[in-house]
Amino acid sequence: MSIVLSSVTLSRGGSVLFQDLSLSLTERRIGLIGDNGSGKTSLLRLIAGLQVPERGTVEVCGRDRRLHRRELPGLVGLLFQNPEDQIIFPTVAEELSFSLTAIGVDRRTAKERALGFLASEGLAPWSERAVSALSQGQRQRLCLMALEIAGPRVLLLDEPFASLDLPTQAALRNRLASADRQILLSTHQLAWLGDFERVIWLESGRVRQDGAGAAVCAAYSADVAGRSAPAQPVS
């Protein structure tokens, strides 16, 4: 599993967000941290093929995203910050089925596989449940299941802990720890990244620090604390 960005330049709103950004992402679990506006979401959207760089290339599992766009849904799944931006269909089974039809599975088989997937999760009663009746945390779980059922080799998760209570955060962390695919996770919840093989701290579209999770998270926390400290009175 690998993601390679080579000399990527991306502009947004008339300003340059990434300038000649190059990254080779091969670790199984990679965290993205940094202030709001640092480029975390844009990086995930670049990898998912939702944004197009002005210059440079983005390769996922050896496929150039410009030349192999049709293969991306089977390779990469992106979890949006807000489930409302991701969910399309009114019932749980329909939402899961759509993930399969989008990669070429016929509708009947997709429905059967969706029902089987829910049963394997202990959620068979959810099959005909209206999405509107789900809690925010349940909707996010549905979005994650809709990605997982399609079997992508890479999961891109944008602030997945933001709307979850602590027990649900812990359950999600355990799920990600046992996942058999590459995961890139953007979050402000640094406590969940301490054991990640790699964490990248982005600052204004550039890599400020890149290394083992505990060390990079500690450095970022110290930087935030320094910037947040009250100004000392002038004597």
N, C-alpha and C positions, 0 to 999 in steps of 0.2 A: 504494500500500500504506500503510495507516495503522491504528494502534491508539490508541484514545482512552479514557482512564479519567477519569471526571468525578466528583469529590467522593466517592470510594470509601472506605467504612468497612468493615473486616473484623476480626472477633474470632476468637481461637483460644485454647482452654483457659481461657476466662473472662477473658482479657485482650485489650485492643485492639491489633491488629497494625498496621493502617493506619487513620489518622484523616483523613478528607477529602482523600485522595490524588488529585491530578489530574496526568495526564501525557498528552502528545501524542507518539506515537512514529511518526515517519515515515521515519527514516533506514533505509538498506538493512541496515546491520550495527550492532547496538547491544549493548554489553556491560553486564552487571550484576555489580557487585562489592560486597564488604562482608563483615563477620564472619559466622560461622555464627549463624543466628537473626535476621539483619537483615531478612529478608523476601523474599529473592531467589526462593526456590522458590515461596513463596505467591503472589508476583506472577505468575510463569509459570502457575501453576495457575488463577489468576483469569482470565487471558487465554484459557487453554485451555477454560474453562468447567467445571473440576473443583471449583472453590470458588465459593460464592455470597456476594457482599457483602451486609451488612445494609442499607447505603444506597449510593446512587450507581449509576452505569452503566458498563459496559465494552462498547465497540464495536470490532469487528474488521472492517476493510474495509467500514465503513458499516453493519454488521449488529449490532444490540444482541444480546448473547449470551443475554439472557433470552427474547427474542422469536423468535430464529432458531437455537435450539439444534441443530436437525437439520442445519443448514448448516455447523456448526462443523467436523466432520471433513473436509470438503472445503476448508476455509479455513486451518485451524491443525493443526499436528502437534507434539506434545510428546514430546521424548526424555527419559525418566526417568534419574535418576542411576544406578540399578541395572537392567541389562538384564533381570534375573529378574522385575522388577515389570512388565515390558512384554510379554515374549514369552509367547504363549499356546499355539502349536501345536508339534508335535514335530519337524517338518522345515522346512527353509529355504523351500522352495517354498510350503508351506501357510501359513507366516507371511506371506509376501509377498502371496499370493492373498487372505488375509483382509483386508488393508488395502484392497483393491479392492472386495471384496464388501461391505465396511462402508459404501462410498459408492455402492452400487447396481449395481455391475458383476456380471453373471451369473457363475456359478462357472466355466464352461468358458472364457469369455473371460478371466476373472481368472487362471486357470492358464496360459493361453497368454501373457498379458502378463507374468506373473511369470517364466516361462522366458526370454522375450525380454529382459527387464530384466537377468536374471543373465548372459545371454550378452553383452549390451552392456557389462557390467562386467568381462568376462573371467572370470566365476565360474560358467559352465555346470555344472561338476562338483559345485557345491554344491547343486543342485536337490533331490536326495533325501537330502542329508546331514542327519543327526540334529543338532538344536540342541545336544543334550547333549555332542556330540563337538567343538563349537567352543570355542576359547579365549575368555577374557573379552573381549579386544579384538575378536575375530571376532563375538561376540554383539552387541557394541555396534554394529559395522558393520552387522549384520543389522537391528538396530532402526532405524538411520538410513535404510537402504535401504527398510525397510517404511514409513517416513514419506514418503520422496521419491517412491516409486512412485505414491502417491495424489495427487501434485501439489498439495500445499497451497501457499497463497500466503505463509504465514508458518511458519517453523520456530522452535520454542522448545526450546533445548538447555540442560539442567540438568547442569552439571559434566561435559561430554562428554569432557574430557581426563583425568579422575581416574584411570581404570584402564588407561590406555594407555602403552606405552613411547614413547620419544622419536621413533623413526621413524614410528610410527602416529599420534602427535600431529601431526607435520609433514604427513603425508598428509591427515589430517582438516582441518587448517588450509587446505591448498591447495584441498580440496574446497569448503569453506565460502566461500573467497575468490571462487570462480568460480560460486557458486550464483546462480541467477536469481530469487531470492525474498528476502523480508525475513527476517532472522535476529536473534533475541534470544538471547544466550548468557550464562549465568551461570557464573562460574568463579573459582577462586583462582589460576589460572595467568595472571598479569598480562602476561607476556611476549607472549602471543598477542593482546592487545587494543590494543597500541600504535598500530596503524594503523586502528583502528575509527573510523568517523565520530563516534560518540557512545558514552560510557560513563557509566553512572549508578551512583553510590556510595550504597548504602542503609545507613542506620544506625538501628536500632530502628524500622523501618517508615517512616522518613522519608528524603527525599532530602537527603543531606549535600552532595553536589556532582554537577554534571551538565555535561558538556562533552566536548571532544575527548579521544579515548582516552588519548594519551600524558600529557596534563596531569592528568587525573583519576586515572590509575593512579599517577603520581608522588606526588600528594598523599596518596593512600591509603597508599602504601608508607611515606611519611614519617611519617604518623600512627601506623602500626603500629610503626615503629622507635622512635618516641618513647614509646609505651606499653610497649614491651618492654625499654627501656633499664634497666639495673640502678639501683636507688636509690643516690643518693650518700650516703656516710656523713655523719652530722651531726658537725661539728667542735666 
